[in-house]
Amino acid sequence: MRTPSSRSSSSGEQLFEEYVRARVAGLSRIAYLLTGDAHLADDLVQVTLIEVAARWERIVAGGDPEPYVRKVLHRKHISWHRRWRREAVPTGIVPERAGPDISSGVTTTVAVREALAVLAPKQRAVLVLRYFEDLTETQAASVLGVTVGTVRSQTRDALARLRKVAPALTDVVKVTR
């Protein structure tokens, strides 16, 4: 026989499972943009969802869980980067550099991925939140737990760095102020 608390726990588990099914692809895309590696992205999403699952009922009771899940995802990524930033990442294949003519979607994707990889984690997180997730400065600041001014300065610095390391993207991606 089920007790009232086990019923609410069961419905909470069901809500969590529905949320995961609906959002895992989107969270994986965000994680991939942050990490630049499919396996690390999967690990990042998994660690994020494990942490969120432990607090799911409290998170849902507070309203929409999406901002909280994004915040955990971005903070986990920054935490990982701090821990592993000194480790060399071996690769089996040396990627080709994008030439000045970036016309195909695949080449643009590779160029964007390479350009994001050279940014600091917070700069990458700000660009992903602002331009890939289309969040406002205020929303991005809330997700990252920083001020709006920090989001603005990180965005400015990240875009300036991208202009230097990937000038070919300037013709493809038009960023308006």
N, C-alpha and C positions, 0 to 999 in steps of 0.2 A: 504494500500500500504506500502510495506517495504522500509525503507531507507537503504542506503549502510551500515550504522553502525549497523543496526539491522540484516542485512544479515551476516556480519562478526561475530556478537555476536552469531547468530544462528549456524553458522558453528563451532565456538569455543565451544559452548555447545555440539554439536554433537561430536567433537573431544574428549572433556572431557568424555562424556558418553562412547565412544569407548575405551578410555584409562582405565576407571574404569572397564568396563566389562572384558577387557583383563588382568588387573593386580590385581584385588581385591583379588583373591585367593592367589597370591604370597605375597601381602602386609599383608594379614591376617596371613599367616604362619610366616612371620617375626615378626609381632606384638605378636603372640602367644609365640614365642620363647623368646621375650623380657619380656612379662608380666607373662607368665606361667598360664594364665587364659583366657579361651575362650571369656568370656563376656568382660573383660577388653581389650582384643585384638580387638574385634569388635568395642568397643568404641574408641580405639586408632586409628583404621583405619578410622572410621567415622569422628573424629575430624580432622585428617590429611587431608582427602579429602575435608572437608568443607573449611579448610584454603587454600588449593591448588586451589579449584574452584574459589575463589575470585580473584586469580591472574593468572588464567589459560592462558589467551592470552599472557601475558608478559612472562610466563614460557616457553610456546611453541615457542614464538618468539626467545628465547635464545638458542633453540636447543632441545636436548633430555630432556624430563621432569623427567625421572627416577631418576637421582641423586638428583634433588631438592626434589622430593617427599620422597625419602629415608631419606634425611637430616631432613625434617620436622617430619617424623615419629619418628626417633631416638631422636630428640630434644624434642618432645612432651613427649615421654616416660620418658626421664630423668627429665623433668620438673614435671611430675606427681609424679615420685618417690620422688623427693625432697619435694613435698607438702605433700605426704601421708606416708612417711617412718616411722613416729612415730605411725601410727594407726595399731592396731592389726587386722589381717585378720582371722576372724573365719572360720573354716571349719567344715562341718558335719561329715566328715570321716577322720580318721587318716590314712594316706597312709602307706603301708608296705614298709619297707626298702628293697632295692635290696640286695640280698645275694652275696657272692663272685663269684658265677657262673652266669654270665650274658650272656646267650646264645640266648634267643629269642629276636626278634625285638621289641616286646612290652615292655619287661622288660628293654631293652636298652633305649628305648624311655623314659620310666618313670625315669630311672636313670639319663639320660641326663637332663631331665626337672627339676628334684630335684636338680641336681648339679648346673644348671644355676641359679636356684632360690636363692642360697646362695651368689651369686656374687653381687658386687656393680653394679648399672645400667650401668656405663661406661664400666666396664669390660665385662659385658654381651653383651653390644652393640658391642664392639670390636670383641668378639668371634663370634657373629652372623654374623657380616659383613665379617670377614676374613674366617671363616670356613663353614658357612652355605650359605652365599651369594657368596663366593669365590671371594671377592674383594682383590685387592692388598693393601699393607700398605698405599700407597699414596691415593688410592681411598677411603679407610676407613677414613683416616685423613680428606679428603675433605668432606665426608658426615657428620662427627662429628664436623667439624670446629676446629680441633686440629692439632698439628704438627705430623709428622711421628714418631718422638721420643716418643711422648705420646702414640701413637698407639702401638709401640713396648713395652714400659714399661707396659702398661695396659694389653697387651696380655701375657707378661711374668708373671706378677703378677696373672692374672686370671688362667693361666695354672698351676702355682704353687699351688694356692688355690684349684683348682679342683683335683690335685694329692693328696692333704691332705683329702678333704671331700669325694671324690669318687674314692678311689684307684682301685676299681673293673673296672672302665672305662678304665684304662690304658691298660689292656689286649685287650679290644675291639676296642678302638680308638687309632690308631697310628698317632701321630702328628710329622711331620718331620720339622726340622728347615731349 
